């Protein structure tokens, strides 16, 4: 299931997104690279819509969306997926 959720985001969302982000970072052997790309920061991510993919009710991927002021164009910044759950659907 794919959905886009608008801010304000529910507080419990951050725990689910953190699990996905941590799994992605662990699989890629890295740390946050906040200089050139977005980082997992609820204060930052909470300002914009978030696209979420769910499988069997569990969040397996997400991305934050940057939209222009008129809402006609947008871009993705931080994209994360859980490599284990998304591969074994």
Buried (B, 14 or more C-beta within 10 A) or exposed (E): EEEEBEEEBEEEBBEBBEBBBEBBBEEEEEEEEEEEEBBBEBEBBBEBBBBBBBBEEEBBBBBBBEEEEEEEEEEEBBEBBBBEBBEEE
